[in-house]
Amino acid sequence: LDVRVMPDPVYGLRLPERRLPDSVRRLRAGWRLVAVNMRPWPAAEDEGTYTAVAQALARLAQGGDIAFVGVPMQAGDRVDDAAIRSVLDQLDTAAPTVVLPWEAPVEEVLGAIEASEALISMRLHASLLAHRMDVPAVGIAYDPKVTEHFAQLGLARRCLPLSAGAEQIHHAADAALALGGVVEPDVAQRV
């Protein structure tokens, strides 16, 4: 068996021109955007991951200038939609939220991520694409591939286990937001 380790093909994928959905454009006019991607995962439910993420988002929103954009990555059905909404529906805040339709064109999903100052994501490819577009990301590692992606970029501190509490997630997201929507130069070089 010939096994080869190589970079994820998404690193070399030609990204289409991004298009900002109108709903996100309206939010962006007065708010700093944080993109959110969650996926259904039984262990995330068992660990309380969705509640911890919602609590962390609520803390981020306390500053009064944050809005959240749900970005589903699984095309063809509503797989990510329910998980994203389970987090955003828990928010006990006046922060505006928008969830892109699960059938949104890839140009709009990428546009929403690129327009955000940070991304919080369970999915590897949401984080990888954010990093490619120079957007700081926080990973919630449901699978070792997510942890490995962040480690390869020297960002192990911004990839948290499913068992991470709201305080840890808030701290990582706050640090990502403090970068002003741009990844660190050494991370950009690695990407």
C-alpha positions in Angstrom: 0.0 0.0 0.0 1.5 3.3 -1.1 0.4 6.0 1.3 1.3 9.6 0.5 0.7 12.7 2.7 0.1 15.9 0.8 -1.7 19.2 1.3 -5.5 19.3 1.1 -6.5 20.0 -2.5 -8.6 23.0 -1.3 -5.3 24.9 -0.8 -4.8 24.9 -4.6 -8.5 25.2 -5.6 -9.1 28.2 -7.8 -11.6 30.2 -5.8 -14.4 31.9 -7.8 -15.1 35.6 -7.6 -16.8 36.3 -4.3 -20.2 37.9 -4.1 -21.6 39.4 -0.9 -25.3 38.4 -0.3 -27.6 41.4 0.2 -28.5 40.2 3.7 -24.8 40.2 4.7 -24.1 43.5 3.0 -26.9 45.2 5.0 -25.4 43.8 8.3 -21.9 44.8 7.3 -22.9 48.4 7.0 -23.1 48.8 10.8 -21.6 45.7 12.4 -18.4 43.7 12.7 -19.2 40.3 11.3 -18.3 37.0 12.8 -19.0 34.0 10.5 -20.2 30.8 12.2 -20.2 27.2 10.9 -21.4 24.3 12.9 -22.0 20.8 11.8 -24.1 18.1 13.4 -22.0 15.7 15.5 -23.3 13.5 18.3 -20.3 14.1 20.5 -20.8 17.9 20.2 -24.2 17.4 21.6 -22.9 15.2 24.4 -20.1 17.7 25.2 -22.4 20.7 25.2 -20.4 22.3 22.4 -23.3 24.1 20.8 -24.3 25.7 24.1 -20.7 26.7 24.9 -20.3 28.3 21.4 -23.6 30.2 21.9 -22.5 31.5 25.3 -19.1 32.6 23.8 -20.9 34.4 20.9 -23.2 36.1 23.4 -20.1 37.4 25.3 -18.6 38.6 22.0 -21.8 40.5 21.3 -21.8 42.3 24.6 -19.6 45.0 23.0 -22.6 46.0 20.9 -20.9 46.0 17.5 -20.9 42.3 16.5 -23.4 40.5 14.2 -23.3 36.8 13.2 -23.5 35.2 9.8 -24.2 31.4 9.6 -22.4 29.9 6.8 -23.4 26.3 5.9 -20.7 24.3 4.1 -22.6 21.1 3.3 -24.4 21.4 0.0 -27.4 19.4 -1.1 -29.4 19.3 2.1 -29.8 21.1 5.4 -27.0 19.3 7.3 -25.2 22.4 8.7 -28.3 24.6 8.8 -29.8 22.9 11.8 -26.6 22.9 13.7 -25.9 26.6 13.0 -29.4 27.6 14.0 -29.2 25.5 17.2 -26.3 27.8 18.2 -27.7 31.1 17.0 -31.2 30.5 18.4 -29.7 30.2 21.8 -28.3 33.7 21.7 -29.7 35.9 24.5 -28.6 39.1 22.8 -29.8 41.8 20.5 -27.0 41.0 18.1 -28.3 40.6 14.5 -28.0 37.2 12.9 -28.3 35.9 9.3 -28.0 32.3 8.2 -27.3 31.9 4.5 -29.6 29.4 2.8 -28.1 25.9 2.6 -28.4 26.1 -1.2 -26.5 29.5 -1.3 -24.0 29.6 -4.2 -20.4 29.0 -3.3 -19.6 32.6 -4.4 -22.0 33.9 -1.7 -20.7 31.6 1.0 -17.1 32.7 0.3 -18.2 36.3 0.1 -19.8 36.1 3.6 -16.7 34.5 5.0 -14.4 37.0 3.4 -16.5 39.9 4.7 -16.2 38.6 8.2 -13.5 39.7 10.7 -13.4 36.1 12.1 -14.8 32.7 11.7 -15.8 30.1 14.3 -16.1 26.7 12.6 -16.3 23.0 13.2 -15.6 22.2 9.5 -12.1 21.9 8.2 -12.8 23.5 4.8 -14.6 26.5 6.3 -11.4 27.2 8.3 -9.1 26.5 5.5 -11.0 28.7 3.1 -11.1 31.5 5.7 -7.3 31.3 6.1 -6.9 31.4 2.3 -9.0 34.6 2.2 -6.9 36.1 5.1 -9.7 35.8 7.7 -8.7 34.6 11.2 -10.5 31.4 12.2 -11.2 29.5 15.4 -11.6 25.8 15.0 -13.8 23.5 17.1 -12.2 20.1 16.5 -14.7 17.4 16.0 -12.1 15.4 14.0 -8.2 15.3 14.1 -8.0 16.8 10.6 -9.3 20.1 12.0 -6.6 20.0 14.8 -3.9 19.2 12.3 -4.8 22.1 10.0 -4.5 24.6 12.7 -1.2 23.0 14.0 0.3 23.1 10.5 -0.4 26.8 10.4 1.1 27.4 13.8 -2.3 28.2 15.2 -2.9 25.2 17.6 -4.0 27.8 20.3 -7.0 28.7 18.1 -8.3 25.1 17.7 -10.3 23.8 20.6 -11.7 20.4 21.5 -15.4 19.8 21.5 -15.3 19.9 25.3 -14.0 23.5 25.4 -16.1 25.7 27.6 -17.6 29.1 26.7 -14.6 30.9 28.3 -12.1 29.2 26.2 -14.1 29.7 23.0 -14.7 33.4 23.8 -11.0 33.9 24.5 -9.9 32.3 21.2 -12.6 34.2 19.2 -11.7 37.5 20.9 -8.1 37.0 20.0 -9.1 36.3 16.4 -11.2 39.4 16.3 -8.4 41.5 17.7 -6.4 40.8 14.5 -8.8 43.2 12.7 -9.9 40.7 10.1 -6.4 39.7 8.8 -4.4 36.6 9.6 -0.9 37.0 11.0 1.8 37.4 8.4 3.5 34.1 9.2 0.1 32.3 8.8 -0.5 33.9 5.5 3.0 32.7 4.4 2.3 29.1 5.5 -1.1 29.1 3.7 
